[in-house]
Amino acid sequence: MALKRAFGCYVGESEKKRFVIPLSYLNNPLFQELLCQTEEEFGFHHPMGGLTIPCSEELFIDLTFHLSKTQ
């Protein structure tokens, strides 16, 4: 069952893992910077067929943990 007000993305440098992220994270400047880096690397073509974020899984988990505590 899909979560409402959330979106899926793929994260990782070599092996990609799927995460489901609250839409509210899109308003956060840290997450927006990560999306800008994603745009620079992939543009609008994402090889996995969905949003692909090219950072380490560990960094992404740390960021989302921080975001979950500040909301």
MMTF fields as JSON, N, C-alpha, C and O atoms, coordinates in Angstrom:
{
  "mmtfVersion": "1.0.0",
  "mmtfProducer": "UNKNOWN",
  "numBonds": 283,
  "numAtoms": 284,
  "numGroups": 71,
  "numChains": 1,
  "numModels": 1,
  "chainsPerModel": [1],
  "groupsPerChain": [71],
  "chainIdList": ["A"],
  "bondAtomList": [4, 2, 8, 6, 12, 10, 16, 14, 20, 18, 24, 22, 28, 26, 32, 30, 36, 34, 40, 38, 44, 42, 48, 46, 52, 50, 56, 54, 60, 58, 64, 62, 68, 66, 72, 70, 76, 74, 80, 78, 84, 82, 88, 86, 92, 90, 96, 94, 100, 98, 104, 102, 108, 106, 112, 110, 116, 114, 120, 118, 124, 122, 128, 126, 132, 130, 136, 134, 140, 138, 144, 142, 148, 146, 152, 150, 156, 154, 160, 158, 164, 162, 168, 166, 172, 170, 176, 174, 180, 178, 184, 182, 188, 186, 192, 190, 196, 194, 200, 198, 204, 202, 208, 206, 212, 210, 216, 214, 220, 218, 224, 222, 228, 226, 232, 230, 236, 234, 240, 238, 244, 242, 248, 246, 252, 250, 256, 254, 260, 258, 264, 262, 268, 266, 272, 270, 276, 274, 280, 278],
  "bondOrderList": [1, 1, 1, 1, 1, 1, 1, 1, 1, 1, 1, 1, 1, 1, 1, 1, 1, 1, 1, 1, 1, 1, 1, 1, 1, 1, 1, 1, 1, 1, 1, 1, 1, 1, 1, 1, 1, 1, 1, 1, 1, 1, 1, 1, 1, 1, 1, 1, 1, 1, 1, 1, 1, 1, 1, 1, 1, 1, 1, 1, 1, 1, 1, 1, 1, 1, 1, 1, 1, 1],
  "groupList": [{"groupName": "MET", "atomNameList": ["N", "CA", "C", "O"], "elementList": ["N", "C", "C", "O"], "formalChargeList": [0, 0, 0, 0], "bondAtomList": [1, 0, 2, 1, 3, 2], "bondOrderList": [1, 1, 2], "singleLetterCode": "M", "chemCompType": "L-PEPTIDE LINKING"}, {"groupName": "ALA", "atomNameList": ["N", "CA", "C", "O"], "elementList": ["N", "C", "C", "O"], "formalChargeList": [0, 0, 0, 0], "bondAtomList": [1, 0, 2, 1, 3, 2], "bondOrderList": [1, 1, 2], "singleLetterCode": "A", "chemCompType": "L-PEPTIDE LINKING"}, {"groupName": "LEU", "atomNameList": ["N", "CA", "C", "O"], "elementList": ["N", "C", "C", "O"], "formalChargeList": [0, 0, 0, 0], "bondAtomList": [1, 0, 2, 1, 3, 2], "bondOrderList": [1, 1, 2], "singleLetterCode": "L", "chemCompType": "L-PEPTIDE LINKING"}, {"groupName": "LYS", "atomNameList": ["N", "CA", "C", "O"], "elementList": ["N", "C", "C", "O"], "formalChargeList": [0, 0, 0, 0], "bondAtomList": [1, 0, 2, 1, 3, 2], "bondOrderList": [1, 1, 2], "singleLetterCode": "K", "chemCompType": "L-PEPTIDE LINKING"}, {"groupName": "ARG", "atomNameList": ["N", "CA", "C", "O"], "elementList": ["N", "C", "C", "O"], "formalChargeList": [0, 0, 0, 0], "bondAtomList": [1, 0, 2, 1, 3, 2], "bondOrderList": [1, 1, 2], "singleLetterCode": "R", "chemCompType": "L-PEPTIDE LINKING"}, {"groupName": "PHE", "atomNameList": ["N", "CA", "C", "O"], "elementList": ["N", "C", "C", "O"], "formalChargeList": [0, 0, 0, 0], "bondAtomList": [1, 0, 2, 1, 3, 2], "bondOrderList": [1, 1, 2], "singleLetterCode": "F", "chemCompType": "L-PEPTIDE LINKING"}, {"groupName": "GLY", "atomNameList": ["N", "CA", "C", "O"], "elementList": ["N", "C", "C", "O"], "formalChargeList": [0, 0, 0, 0], "bondAtomList": [1, 0, 2, 1, 3, 2], "bondOrderList": [1, 1, 2], "singleLetterCode": "G", "chemCompType": "PEPTIDE LINKING"}, {"groupName": "CYS", "atomNameList": ["N", "CA", "C", "O"], "elementList": ["N", "C", "C", "O"], "formalChargeList": [0, 0, 0, 0], "bondAtomList": [1, 0, 2, 1, 3, 2], "bondOrderList": [1, 1, 2], "singleLetterCode": "C", "chemCompType": "L-PEPTIDE LINKING"}, {"groupName": "TYR", "atomNameList": ["N", "CA", "C", "O"], "elementList": ["N", "C", "C", "O"], "formalChargeList": [0, 0, 0, 0], "bondAtomList": [1, 0, 2, 1, 3, 2], "bondOrderList": [1, 1, 2], "singleLetterCode": "Y", "chemCompType": "L-PEPTIDE LINKING"}, {"groupName": "VAL", "atomNameList": ["N", "CA", "C", "O"], "elementList": ["N", "C", "C", "O"], "formalChargeList": [0, 0, 0, 0], "bondAtomList": [1, 0, 2, 1, 3, 2], "bondOrderList": [1, 1, 2], "singleLetterCode": "V", "chemCompType": "L-PEPTIDE LINKING"}, {"groupName": "GLU", "atomNameList": ["N", "CA", "C", "O"], "elementList": ["N", "C", "C", "O"], "formalChargeList": [0, 0, 0, 0], "bondAtomList": [1, 0, 2, 1, 3, 2], "bondOrderList": [1, 1, 2], "singleLetterCode": "E", "chemCompType": "L-PEPTIDE LINKING"}, {"groupName": "SER", "atomNameList": ["N", "CA", "C", "O"], "elementList": ["N", "C", "C", "O"], "formalChargeList": [0, 0, 0, 0], "bondAtomList": [1, 0, 2, 1, 3, 2], "bondOrderList": [1, 1, 2], "singleLetterCode": "S", "chemCompType": "L-PEPTIDE LINKING"}, {"groupName": "ILE", "atomNameList": ["N", "CA", "C", "O"], "elementList": ["N", "C", "C", "O"], "formalChargeList": [0, 0, 0, 0], "bondAtomList": [1, 0, 2, 1, 3, 2], "bondOrderList": [1, 1, 2], "singleLetterCode": "I", "chemCompType": "L-PEPTIDE LINKING"}, {"groupName": "PRO", "atomNameList": ["N", "CA", "C", "O"], "elementList": ["N", "C", "C", "O"], "formalChargeList": [0, 0, 0, 0], "bondAtomList": [1, 0, 2, 1, 3, 2], "bondOrderList": [1, 1, 2], "singleLetterCode": "P", "chemCompType": "L-PEPTIDE LINKING"}, {"groupName": "ASN", "atomNameList": ["N", "CA", "C", "O"], "elementList": ["N", "C", "C", "O"], "formalChargeList": [0, 0, 0, 0], "bondAtomList": [1, 0, 2, 1, 3, 2], "bondOrderList": [1, 1, 2], "singleLetterCode": "N", "chemCompType": "L-PEPTIDE LINKING"}, {"groupName": "GLN", "atomNameList": ["N", "CA", "C", "O"], "elementList": ["N", "C", "C", "O"], "formalChargeList": [0, 0, 0, 0], "bondAtomList": [1, 0, 2, 1, 3, 2], "bondOrderList": [1, 1, 2], "singleLetterCode": "Q", "chemCompType": "L-PEPTIDE LINKING"}, {"groupName": "THR", "atomNameList": ["N", "CA", "C", "O"], "elementList": ["N", "C", "C", "O"], "formalChargeList": [0, 0, 0, 0], "bondAtomList": [1, 0, 2, 1, 3, 2], "bondOrderList": [1, 1, 2], "singleLetterCode": "T", "chemCompType": "L-PEPTIDE LINKING"}, {"groupName": "HIS", "atomNameList": ["N", "CA", "C", "O"], "elementList": ["N", "C", "C", "O"], "formalChargeList": [0, 0, 0, 0], "bondAtomList": [1, 0, 2, 1, 3, 2], "bondOrderList": [1, 1, 2], "singleLetterCode": "H", "chemCompType": "L-PEPTIDE LINKING"}, {"groupName": "ASP", "atomNameList": ["N", "CA", "C", "O"], "elementList": ["N", "C", "C", "O"], "formalChargeList": [0, 0, 0, 0], "bondAtomList": [1, 0, 2, 1, 3, 2], "bondOrderList": [1, 1, 2], "singleLetterCode": "D", "chemCompType": "L-PEPTIDE LINKING"}],
  "groupTypeList": [0, 1, 2, 3, 4, 1, 5, 6, 7, 8, 9, 6, 10, 11, 10, 3, 3, 4, 5, 9, 12, 13, 2, 11, 8, 2, 14, 14, 13, 2, 5, 15, 10, 2, 2, 7, 15, 16, 10, 10, 10, 5, 6, 5, 17, 17, 13, 0, 6, 6, 2, 16, 12, 13, 7, 11, 10, 10, 2, 5, 12, 18, 2, 16, 5, 17, 2, 11, 3, 16, 15],
  "groupIdList": [1, 2, 3, 4, 5, 6, 7, 8, 9, 10, 11, 12, 13, 14, 15, 16, 17, 18, 19, 20, 21, 22, 23, 24, 25, 26, 27, 28, 29, 30, 31, 32, 33, 34, 35, 36, 37, 38, 39, 40, 41, 42, 43, 44, 45, 46, 47, 48, 49, 50, 51, 52, 53, 54, 55, 56, 57, 58, 59, 60, 61, 62, 63, 64, 65, 66, 67, 68, 69, 70, 71],
  "secStructList": [7, 7, 7, 6, 6, 3, 3, 3, 3, 3, 3, 7, 1, 1, 1, 7, 3, 3, 3, 3, 3, 3, 4, 4, 4, 4, 4, 1, 2, 2, 2, 2, 2, 2, 2, 2, 2, 2, 2, 2, 2, 2, 6, 6, 7, 7, 6, 6, 1, 1, 7, 3, 3, 7, 1, 7, 2, 2, 2, 2, 2, 2, 2, 2, 2, 2, 2, 2, 2, 2, 7],
  "xCoordList": [0.846, 0.0, 0.89, 1.803, 0.642, 1.447, 1.07, -0.095, 2.081, 1.844, 1.333, 1.803, 0.382, -0.089, 0.923, 1.576, 1.043, 1.959, 3.404, 4.163, 3.766, 5.141, 5.495, 4.619, 6.8, 7.252, 8.426, 9.137, 8.605, 9.703, 10.906, 10.763, 12.084, 13.31, 14.329, 14.217, 15.316, 16.398, 17.651, 17.959, 18.369, 19.543, 20.71, 20.551, 21.88, 23.093, 24.056, 23.678, 25.303, 26.33, 26.497, 26.614, 26.51, 26.6, 25.332, 24.624, 25.046, 23.818, 22.734, 22.949, 21.598, 20.516, 19.496, 19.131, 19.044, 18.017, 16.843, 17.045, 15.63, 14.432, 14.022, 13.972, 13.727, 13.237, 11.934, 11.726, 11.061, 9.83, 9.982, 10.217, 9.842, 10.156, 8.909, 8.168, 8.66, 7.528, 7.705, 8.813, 6.634, 6.684, 7.141, 7.699, 6.915, 7.306, 8.813, 9.253, 9.614, 11.07, 11.465, 12.548, 10.599, 10.91, 11.044, 11.654, 10.487, 10.585, 11.869, 12.171, 12.622, 13.824, 15.024, 15.278, 15.771, 16.928, 17.999, 18.622, 18.225, 19.227, 18.799, 19.607, 17.519, 17.02, 16.991, 17.256, 16.67, 16.667, 18.065, 18.214, 19.085, 20.464, 20.813, 21.471, 20.374, 20.604, 19.918, 20.477, 18.721, 18.015, 18.724, 18.728, 19.321, 20.094, 21.298, 21.616, 21.963, 23.092, 22.626, 23.324, 21.447, 20.872, 20.59, 20.871, 20.035, 19.742, 21.022, 21.045, 22.09, 23.364, 23.916, 24.492, 23.737, 24.28, 23.403, 23.912, 22.085, 21.191, 20.299, 19.754, 20.134, 19.151, 17.772, 17.424, 16.997, 15.669, 15.592, 14.505, 16.732, 16.778, 17.324, 18.49, 16.48, 16.892, 16.918, 15.889, 18.084, 18.261, 17.394, 17.125, 16.956, 16.155, 14.669, 13.86, 14.305, 12.906, 12.188, 10.997, 12.891, 12.352, 13.45, 14.582, 13.13, 14.12, 15.28, 15.078, 16.49, 17.692, 18.594, 18.979, 18.933, 19.769, 21.154, 21.301, 22.178, 23.521, 24.36, 25.357, 23.96, 24.781, 24.823, 24.086, 25.677, 25.757, 24.462, 23.809, 24.117, 22.923, 23.052, 22.076, 24.246, 24.493, 24.214, 23.555, 24.716, 24.472, 22.981, 22.467, 22.291, 20.863, 20.08, 19.167, 20.426, 19.748, 19.999, 19.079, 21.236, 21.547, 20.717, 20.167, 20.629, 19.866, 18.388, 17.782, 17.807, 16.38, 16.096, 15.029, 17.03, 16.863, 16.827, 15.971, 17.756, 17.799, 16.496, 15.928, 16.035, 14.803, 13.592, 12.697, 13.563, 12.423, 12.37, 11.293, 13.521, 13.573, 13.245, 12.85, 13.404, 13.169, 11.764, 11.422, 10.957, 9.6, 8.574, 7.385],
  "yCoordList": [-1.176, 0.0, 1.237, 1.34, 2.146, 3.365, 4.359, 4.487, 5.052, 6.085, 7.347, 7.71, 8.01, 9.288, 10.353, 10.265, 11.354, 12.473, 12.015, 12.511, 11.075, 10.568, 10.209, 10.069, 10.061, 9.654, 8.697, 8.699, 7.891, 6.935, 7.48, 8.243, 7.087, 7.454, 6.338, 5.527, 6.318, 5.349, 6.072, 7.165, 5.457, 6.09, 5.121, 3.925, 5.65, 4.85, 5.264, 5.897, 4.9, 5.257, 4.167, 4.468, 2.918, 1.832, 0.985, 0.856, 0.416, -0.355, 0.583, 1.283, 0.601, 1.523, 0.83, -0.325, 1.56, 1.058, 2.034, 3.247, 1.516, 2.367, 2.832, 2.047, 4.136, 4.743, 5.461, 5.937, 5.539, 6.318, 7.497, 7.322, 8.702, 9.939, 10.82, 10.929, 11.45, 12.386, 13.579, 14.095, 14.006, 15.17, 16.43, 17.335, 16.499, 17.682, 17.929, 19.059, 16.893, 17.064, 17.957, 18.542, 18.063, 18.884, 20.364, 21.123, 20.777, 22.175, 22.473, 23.639, 21.456, 21.651, 22.01, 21.338, 23.068, 23.49, 22.409, 22.332, 21.584, 20.514, 19.494, 19.044, 19.138, 18.173, 18.791, 18.109, 20.073, 20.764, 20.792, 20.653, 20.969, 20.95, 19.569, 19.459, 18.536, 17.175, 16.973, 16.329, 17.515, 17.411, 18.197, 17.775, 19.332, 20.11, 19.312, 19.326, 18.621, 17.772, 16.633, 16.244, 16.106, 15.043, 15.554, 14.87, 16.754, 17.349, 17.558, 17.312, 18.012, 18.224, 16.921, 16.911, 15.823, 14.548, 13.869, 13.344, 13.875, 13.113, 13.96, 13.445, 15.245, 16.033, 15.461, 15.214, 15.253, 14.685, 13.232, 12.655, 12.636, 11.226, 10.424, 10.561, 9.599, 8.787, 7.322, 6.768, 6.699, 5.346, 4.28, 3.245, 4.506, 3.502, 3.635, 2.826, 4.642, 4.85, 5.704, 5.98, 6.119, 6.992, 7.914, 7.831, 8.783, 9.712, 8.929, 8.087, 9.209, 8.545, 9.589, 10.561, 9.391, 10.336, 9.719, 8.694, 10.347, 9.762, 10.12, 10.832, 9.631, 9.815, 8.482, 7.557, 8.387, 7.126, 6.907, 7.857, 5.66, 5.315, 5.841, 6.316, 5.754, 6.218, 7.719, 8.146, 8.513, 9.959, 10.257, 11.118, 9.554, 9.776, 9.429, 10.161, 8.336, 7.939, 8.975, 9.334, 9.459, 10.505, 11.761, 12.351, 12.167, 13.363, 13.185, 14.065, 12.067, 11.864, 11.712, 12.112, 11.143, 11.06, 12.472, 12.787, 13.313, 14.707, 15.43, 16.147, 15.239, 15.902, 15.424, 16.214, 14.152, 13.624, 14.219, 14.344, 14.582, 15.157, 16.648, 17.181, 17.322, 18.767, 19.125, 20.305, 18.137, 18.436, 18.253, 18.461],
  "zCoordList": [0.0, 0.0, 0.0, 0.819, -0.88, -1.0, 0.097, 0.472, 0.594, 1.59, 0.912, -0.166, 1.533, 1.01, 1.394, 2.434, 0.545, 0.778, 0.895, 1.728, 0.06, 0.033, -1.403, -2.256, -1.657, -2.979, -2.834, -1.829, -3.85, -3.849, -4.594, -5.549, -4.156, -4.861, -4.659, -3.739, -5.534, -5.449, -4.983, -5.458, -4.053, -3.453, -3.491, -3.249, -3.798, -3.756, -4.837, -5.823, -4.641, -5.614, -6.668, -7.856, -6.249, -7.233, -7.172, -8.171, -6.025, -5.852, -5.326, -4.336, -5.964, -5.608, -4.71, -4.932, -3.691, -2.786, -2.824, -2.895, -2.777, -2.859, -1.465, -0.519, -1.362, -0.132, -0.436, -1.553, 0.551, 0.448, 1.402, 2.598, 0.85, 1.554, 1.646, 0.668, 2.793, 2.893, 1.949, 1.797, 1.331, 0.441, 1.173, 0.552, 2.465, 3.237, 3.197, 3.41, 2.93, 2.851, 1.675, 1.678, 0.679, -0.491, -0.144, -0.898, 0.976, 1.406, 2.17, 2.425, 2.536, 3.344, 2.468, 1.468, 2.83, 2.027, 1.859, 0.8, 2.866, 2.737, 1.687, 0.875, 1.714, 0.736, -0.655, -1.645, -0.734, -2.023, -2.633, -3.847, -1.806, -2.301, -2.86, -3.895, -2.179, -2.671, -4.022, -4.909, -4.182, -5.461, -6.56, -7.716, -6.213, -7.203, -7.688, -8.877, -6.778, -7.159, -8.057, -8.993, -7.767, -8.592, -9.999, -10.983, -10.088, -11.397, -12.2, -13.406, -11.535, -12.229, -12.804, -13.892, -12.068, -12.531, -13.574, -14.565, -13.358, -14.224, -15.119, -16.095, -14.816, -15.551, -15.265, -14.11, -16.301, -16.111, -16.558, -16.603, -16.889, -17.276, -16.103, -15.73, -15.534, -14.388, -14.814, -15.199, -14.747, -15.271, -14.602, -15.211, -13.378, -12.678, -13.012, -12.557, -13.799, -14.12, -13.087, -13.23, -12.065, -11.025, -10.558, -11.035, -9.637, -9.111, -8.501, -7.625, -8.966, -8.475, -7.838, -8.488, -6.564, -5.83, -5.66, -4.995, -6.265, -6.284, -5.056, -5.169, -3.898, -2.703, -1.976, -2.318, -0.982, -0.248, 0.532, 0.965, 0.695, 1.458, 2.892, 3.473, 3.452, 4.823, 4.961, 5.909, 4.017, 4.039, 3.933, 4.646, 3.051, 2.854, 4.12, 4.503, 4.761, 6.001, 7.091, 7.826, 7.201, 8.185, 7.924, 8.854, 6.66, 6.302, 6.633, 7.245, 6.24, 6.49, 7.987, 8.453, 8.737, 10.193, 10.776, 11.603, 10.343, 10.801, 10.437, 11.261, 9.218, 8.776, 9.578, 9.88, 9.92, 10.679, 12.086, 12.668, 12.626, 13.978, 13.995, 15.032, 12.859, 12.816, 12.344, 12.266, 12.033, 11.544, 12.62, 12.381]
}
